[in-house]
Amino acid sequence: MSTTLDRIIEEARHLPLDEQRLLREALDREERLAQIREVQTKYTHTKTSSDDFAAQKANEIALEDRHTRRAQQ
């Protein structure tokens, strides 16, 4: 670890317990936000809206209808 990080950890150990709790909560919150950002980045190009799903289904139905009409001719 870097000396700066070692110093920060040592100073955190000397904080009053209520401040240690607040620090821990803030760090946990930051970790959760980092995880959320990671997932958002990973799936940024994935379409997830219900409008996209509905449009895809409409296209599939139209394609099936065209195939059905061709088969009936």
C-alpha positions as CSV (number, residue, x, y, z in Angstrom):
1,M,0.0,0.0,0.0
2,S,1.0,3.5,-0.5
3,T,2.1,5.6,2.4
4,T,-0.8,8.0,1.8
5,L,-3.3,5.2,2.0
6,D,-1.6,3.8,5.1
7,R,-1.9,7.2,6.7
8,I,-5.5,7.6,5.8
9,I,-6.3,4.1,7.3
10,E,-4.4,4.9,10.4
11,E,-6.3,8.2,10.8
12,A,-9.6,6.5,10.2
13,R,-8.9,4.1,13.1
14,H,-8.6,7.0,15.4
15,L,-11.9,8.6,14.5
16,P,-14.7,8.5,17.1
17,L,-17.0,5.4,16.5
18,D,-19.9,7.4,15.1
19,E,-17.6,9.0,12.5
20,Q,-16.1,5.6,11.7
21,R,-19.6,4.4,11.0
22,L,-20.4,7.4,8.8
23,L,-17.1,6.8,6.9
24,R,-17.9,3.1,6.5
25,E,-21.4,4.0,5.2
26,A,-20.0,6.5,2.7
27,L,-17.4,4.0,1.5
28,D,-20.1,1.3,1.1
29,R,-22.3,3.7,-0.8
30,E,-19.4,4.6,-3.1
31,E,-18.6,0.9,-3.7
32,R,-22.3,0.2,-4.6
33,L,-22.3,3.2,-7.0
34,A,-19.1,1.9,-8.6
35,Q,-20.7,-1.5,-9.1
36,I,-23.8,0.1,-10.6
37,R,-21.6,2.2,-13.0
38,E,-19.7,-1.0,-14.0
39,V,-22.9,-2.8,-14.9
40,Q,-24.3,0.2,-16.7
41,T,-21.1,0.5,-18.7
42,K,-21.1,-3.2,-19.5
43,Y,-24.7,-3.2,-20.8
44,T,-24.8,0.3,-22.2
45,H,-25.5,-0.9,-25.8
46,T,-28.2,-3.4,-24.7
47,K,-31.7,-2.2,-25.5
48,T,-34.0,-2.8,-22.6
49,S,-37.0,-0.5,-23.1
50,S,-40.5,-1.9,-23.5
51,D,-40.8,0.1,-26.7
52,D,-37.9,-1.7,-28.3
53,F,-39.4,-5.0,-27.2
54,A,-42.8,-4.1,-28.6
55,A,-41.2,-3.0,-31.9
56,Q,-39.2,-6.2,-32.2
57,K,-42.4,-8.3,-31.6
58,A,-44.3,-6.2,-34.2
59,N,-41.6,-6.9,-36.7
60,E,-41.7,-10.6,-35.9
61,I,-45.5,-10.7,-36.4
62,A,-45.2,-8.9,-39.7
63,L,-42.6,-11.3,-40.9
64,E,-44.7,-14.3,-39.8
65,D,-47.7,-12.7,-41.6
66,R,-45.7,-12.4,-44.8
67,H,-44.5,-16.0,-44.6
68,T,-48.1,-17.1,-44.0
69,R,-49.4,-15.2,-47.0
70,R,-46.7,-16.6,-49.3
71,A,-47.5,-20.1,-48.1
72,Q,-51.2,-19.6,-48.9
73,Q,-50.5,-18.4,-52.4
